[in-house]
Amino acid sequence: MKLLASLLLILAVALGVAETAHADTGVLTWVNPTQNIDGSPLTDLASINIYRGPCGVTPITGSALANKPSTVPGASDTYTDATPPSGNTGYEVDAADSAANLSARSAQVCKVYSTLLPNLVVTSLTISPLTPHIGDVVTYTAVVKNIGTAGTVSNGDPTTTGIGISFSTDGTSSKQCQLVPGPLAAGASVTLTGTSCNPLYVATAGPHTVVATVDDALRIPESNEADNTLSISYTVSVKKPKAPTGLGVN
């Protein structure tokens, strides 16, 4: 006869958290037990329970995060936590047999997860017309990309959660232009133009520098608020007639 549930299994577990390409994912690894606590072979392993909680608080209380069917004693196994909370997070596992008897908990391992936030950057900035002359209305167009780990949120009101852009020419005060409601998913891009700037920029002679600033009104919390700008330079020429051609003399 087997012993009481809490003493039934030896959890011979090498538990670790593998780093992945995404800061918001953790992969747990362990080795299934092979014996009961009396030294007899474990022949009815049923599952592994995974627990998640604050790092340093052990044993972790509450229900298991997941229950993974696992029936091969001594086999290595894994579990991916795809939606962990931010901060220092702890994990523990235990094993269950076919009668739902549980082993002792494993040692706890921890991983620090970063807070998931969007990060908006301007990846390109162009002007139209490409070669402006004095008096031309110059329109600026910016491509904005979310290089963060989360999408922007939208409550349906662009004035509070929208993605905005402004353009500043030669250090003048920024002109707030297009505002789109979002949301913008992580890795996605959107094109914003200056056609709604009021007033529009009218070209003057000489070299100029324009700076595009996304999220100019700081509506969107970002992981980096210091990389929202991109600048380019261009020259406005005087529109003059071409020289006459075909000059001759007899």
N, C-alpha and C positions, 0 to 999 in steps of 0.2 A: 504494500500500500504506500502511496506517495504521502509526503509530509504536507503540512498546511500550506495554503496557497501562497502566503507571503514568504515562505521558505522553500518553495518548490524548485526554482530554477537558479542556476548560476548564470549570470549574464556576462559571458566572456566577450565583452564589447570593447573594441577599439574605436571610439567615437571621435570624429573630427569634423571640422567645417572647412570645405574646400573653397578657395577664392574662385570667383567666376568673372566673366567679362562685364557683368552688370553689378553695380554696388547694391542693388535691391534684391539679390538672390543669394541664397545659401544652400549648399549641398552637404547634407549630413551623410557620413559613412560609418558603418559598424560591421562587426562579425557576429553572426548568430551563435547562440550557445549550443553546446553539444551534449551537456550532461544535466541531470537533475542534481539537487544539492546532496543527495546520498551517494553520488558517484555513478549511478546507473545511467545508461545511455538515454538521451532524450529522443524519443521516437514519435512524439505527437506535438511538436512545435506548430503553433497555429498562426501567430502574428507578432508584430512588434508595434508597440505604442510609442508615439513621438509626442513629447511635451515641450511647450515653449513658454517662457516667462522672462522676467527681469534677471539679468545676469547677477549671480551671487546669492539669489534667494533659492535655497534648496531644502527639501525637495520642492519642485515646482508644483503649485496647487492647481486645482481645477481639472476640467476634462482634458483628455488628450487632444492635441492639435490634429493628429491623424492616426489612423490604424492601418498598418500595411500588412496584408497577408504575406506570410513568410514561413515556408514549411521545410526548408532545407537546413538542418543543423550544420554549423560550421561555415556556411556560405557567407560571402561578403554581400552587403546590400547597401542601398542608398535611398535617400529621400530628399527631394528638392523643395525648399520653402521659397515659393515664388513671390509671396506677398508679405514679407516680414515687416514689423514696425520699425521705425527709425530708432536709433540709439543702441545701447549695449544689450544684446538679447542672448538669453541662455537656452540651452537645449538639454534634455535628458531622454533616455529611452528605457523601456522595460520589455520583457518578453512574456507572452501568454501561451499556455498549452491548450489542448482541445477542450479541456474542462474549464477554461477561463481562469485558471490559476496563474498568478502573476509572480514574476521574479522581483528581486530588489532592483532599484533604479541604478542606472549607470552613473558614472561620474558626469558632472556637468561641463559642457564646453560653451564658449561664448563667441559672439561676433558682433562688431560694431557696424551698424548699417547707417549709411548717410541719409539725411532728409531728402526726399524726392521733390525737386522743384524744377520748373521750367527755366530756361536761360535763352533769351532772345538776342540775336546778333544780326547785324546787317552784313550780308555776304557779298552784295554788289550794289553799285550806285551808278546810274547813267543819267545823261541829260538829253533833252530834245528841244531844238534841233542839235545835231552833233557838232556843228560849227556855227554857233550863234553870232549874230551881228547886233550892232547897237540898235536898241529899240525892240528886239525880238522878245517875245514872252518865252521864258525858259521853264520847261517842266522837268522836274526831278522824279526819278523812279528808283525805288529801292526794293531789293529782295531780302526778306527777313526770314531767318531760320531759327527754329527752336532746337538748340543743341543740348538742352537740359535732359533730366531724367524723368520728367513728368510733363503732361500737357498743361496748357493754360486752362483756366476755368472760365465759364461764361454763365452769367445769371440772366442773360437776355437784354441787359442794359449796357450798351457799349461805353457809355460815359463813366461807368464804374469798373468794368472788367474788360473793356475792349483793347485791341492792339493798335496803338497809335504810332504815328511817325511825324517828325518835324524836321525842317531843313533850315540851316543857318548859312547865309552867304556872307563871306568875308567878316565873320565875327558879329554880324548884326543879330538882333534878337530873333530867336527861332520862330518860324512860322508853322503853327500846328496845321497839319493837313489831314490826310485820310485816316479814318478810324474804322476798323472792322471789328465785328463782335467776337470773333473766335468761336469755339476754342481752337487752339493750334496744338496738335499732337507733338510729342517728342519726336524729333527727326524730320518734321514737316516744315514746308516753307510757304510763304505767302508774298505776293507782290503788292507793294503800296506805292501810290503815286502822289504827286503834288498838284494834281489838277484841281483839288478843292482848297488849296491855299488861298487865303484872303488877307492882303492882296497877293496876286501872282508876282513872281519876280520878273522884272523887265531889265534886260541886259544893258550894261554900260561898258564902255571901252576898257580894255586892259585885262590882266590876269585876275582870276578869281578862284576862290576855294569854297566849296560847299561841304557842310558837315550834316550827315543824316543821323538822327537820333531816334531809335525805336523805344517804345514805352517811355516817351518823353515826359509824361505826367505821372510816372511811377504808379500806374494802376495795378501792375502785376508783380507780386513778390517773386524774386528770382534768386538762383543760387549765386549769381555774379551780377552785380549792378554796375560794374565798371567796364563792361565790354559792349555797350549798346550803341557805339558810334562807328561811322566810317566816313572818310573824307576823300574827295577827288579835287583836282585842279583843272581848270580850262581857261582859254583865252577868248575874249570877245573882240572881234575885229571890226573895223569900220567898213561899211559896205561902199565900195568905190567901183566906178565903171572900169572895164578893161580898156587897155590902150587900143587905139585904132590899128587896123591891119591893112595890108595892101598898099602902103604908101609908095608912091613912085614919082619920078620927075623926068620930063622930056627936055 
